[in-house]
Every structure is written in structure tokens, then in C-alpha cells.
């Protein structure tokens, strides 16, 4: 088995794709003509967005909608950055909401958190360095 996709359900797929392009520098792979599904070029694993309407056609049970007013879901996407300060600032300048400022972890990694325009939690962190034992 191989992990292939993360699909986040959102109100507006096109707006979300545009946000991820501007805030994080990803490139759109494609968006359906109906604007109900789109993917980003994001490395080995695809980040995709689908509309809640498309979700209704896929699932008999209702989905909980993400938003910026409530607490975030207990899941995060992690983007590794060589320039965490600049990339976190850029994300915030493009509409992300700061959730936790940058902190250094005991193992030396630097980590900050934002919420995207839909309310999803995103960690922006420095690369992990090999730990000497």
C-alpha cells in the first residue's frame, strides 16, 4: 500500500487552490471544469481539495465543515521550509491565520502553525536534523 492523497473538503475549491499557490508556493496540477475538485503539485503525496457538494455525492453521511471560527480539527498538514520565518510571514500575508508562533523544539527543529482560509491547521517547520545518540 502507498499513501496517495490527502483530500480536504472546502466551500470553494478554486479559491483554496489560489490561496495555496500564493501562500505556500505550490502549483495547481488541475481543477475540474465544475470547480468541484482540484489538485496541487506538492511532492510525492498529492494535496487535493473537493467541494462539500462533491462530498455529498460521495457520502451518505454528512461531513463536518471546517471553518476559522471553531477550534481546528485534530489533524495537521506539515510543510517543511528552509526559511521558516519568511514562509510563515508570507502565508499570513496571503490570508493564513497565525495559530502558534515559531518555537524551537528540544530536538532543535523550529515549528510554527497557521490555519488556512478554511480553518485547516498547517505546521510550517524547519527540516529535521539527524539526532546523534
C-alpha positions as CSV (number, residue, x, y, z in Angstrom):
1,X,0.0,0.0,0.0
2,X,1.1,3.6,-0.7
3,X,-0.2,6.8,0.7
4,X,-1.5,8.7,-2.3
5,X,-3.7,11.7,-1.5
6,X,-4.9,14.0,1.2
7,X,-8.3,15.4,0.1
8,X,-9.7,18.3,2.1
9,X,-13.4,19.3,1.7
10,X,-13.9,23.0,1.3
11,X,-16.5,25.5,0.3
12,X,-14.6,26.9,-2.7
13,X,-12.0,24.7,-4.4
14,X,-10.7,27.4,-6.9
15,X,-10.2,30.0,-4.1
16,X,-8.4,27.4,-1.9
17,X,-6.1,26.3,-4.8
18,X,-5.3,30.0,-5.4
19,X,-4.6,30.5,-1.7
20,X,-2.2,27.6,-1.5
21,X,-0.4,28.8,-4.7
22,X,0.1,32.3,-3.2
23,X,0.7,31.4,0.4
24,X,2.9,28.4,0.1
25,X,4.2,28.4,-3.5
26,X,2.5,25.2,-4.7
27,X,1.4,24.9,-8.3
28,X,-2.1,23.8,-9.4
29,X,-2.0,20.5,-11.1
30,X,-5.6,20.8,-12.3
31,X,-9.1,21.9,-11.4
32,X,-12.2,20.2,-12.8
33,X,-14.3,22.3,-15.2
34,X,-17.0,22.2,-12.5
35,X,-14.5,23.7,-9.9
36,X,-15.5,20.9,-7.5
37,X,-12.1,19.1,-7.3
38,X,-8.5,20.3,-7.7
39,X,-5.0,19.1,-7.0
40,X,-1.7,20.8,-6.2
41,X,1.7,19.7,-7.3
42,X,3.1,19.2,-3.8
43,X,5.7,16.4,-3.9
44,X,5.2,12.7,-3.7
45,X,1.8,12.8,-2.0
46,X,-0.9,14.8,-3.6
47,X,-2.8,17.5,-1.8
48,X,-6.3,17.8,-3.2
49,X,-9.5,19.8,-2.5
50,X,-13.0,18.8,-3.1
51,X,-16.2,20.8,-2.7
52,X,-18.7,19.9,0.1
53,X,-21.2,19.4,-2.8
54,X,-19.0,16.7,-4.3
55,X,-18.7,15.2,-0.8
56,X,-22.5,14.9,-0.6
57,X,-22.4,12.9,-3.8
58,X,-19.7,10.6,-2.4
59,X,-21.0,10.0,1.1
60,X,-24.4,9.2,2.6
61,X,-23.4,10.7,5.9
62,X,-22.9,14.4,6.4
63,X,-19.3,15.9,6.8
64,X,-18.4,18.4,9.5
65,X,-17.4,21.6,7.7
66,X,-14.1,23.2,8.6
67,X,-14.1,26.9,9.4
68,X,-11.9,29.5,11.1
69,X,-14.4,30.2,13.9
70,X,-14.2,26.9,15.7
71,X,-11.2,25.0,17.0
72,X,-9.3,23.3,14.3
73,X,-9.6,19.5,13.7
74,X,-7.1,17.3,15.5
75,X,-5.0,16.9,12.3
76,X,-2.4,19.0,10.5
77,X,-0.6,19.2,7.3
78,X,3.1,19.8,7.6
79,X,5.2,21.9,5.1
80,X,9.0,21.7,5.6
81,X,10.7,25.0,4.9
82,X,14.4,26.1,4.7
83,X,13.2,29.7,5.6
84,X,10.5,29.2,8.2
85,X,10.3,32.9,9.2
86,X,9.8,34.2,5.6
87,X,7.4,31.4,4.7
88,X,5.3,31.8,7.8
89,X,5.0,35.5,7.2
90,X,4.2,35.0,3.5
91,X,1.4,32.6,4.5
92,X,-0.1,35.1,7.0
93,X,0.3,38.0,4.5
94,X,-1.8,35.9,2.0
95,X,-4.6,35.2,4.4
96,X,-3.5,32.4,6.7
97,X,-4.2,33.0,10.4
98,X,-1.4,32.5,12.9
99,X,-2.2,29.7,15.4
100,X,1.1,29.4,17.2
101,X,4.3,31.5,16.7
102,X,7.6,29.8,15.8
103,X,9.2,27.9,18.7
104,X,12.3,25.8,18.9
105,X,11.7,22.2,19.9
106,X,14.0,20.4,22.3
107,X,15.4,18.4,19.4
108,X,16.4,21.6,17.5
109,X,13.6,21.8,15.0
110,X,11.8,25.2,14.6
111,X,8.0,25.0,14.2
112,X,5.2,27.5,13.7
113,X,1.5,27.0,13.0
114,X,-1.2,28.7,10.9
115,X,-4.7,28.0,9.8
116,X,-5.6,28.2,6.2
117,X,-8.6,30.2,4.8
118,X,-10.8,27.2,5.5
119,X,-9.6,26.7,9.1
120,X,-7.3,23.7,8.5
121,X,-4.2,23.5,10.7
122,X,-0.8,23.8,8.9
123,X,2.6,23.3,10.5
124,X,5.5,25.1,8.9
125,X,8.8,23.7,10.2
126,X,12.5,23.5,9.5
127,X,13.9,20.2,8.3
128,X,14.6,17.6,10.9
129,X,18.3,17.2,11.6
130,X,19.8,13.8,12.3
131,X,19.9,13.2,16.0
132,X,23.2,12.0,17.4
133,X,22.8,9.4,20.1
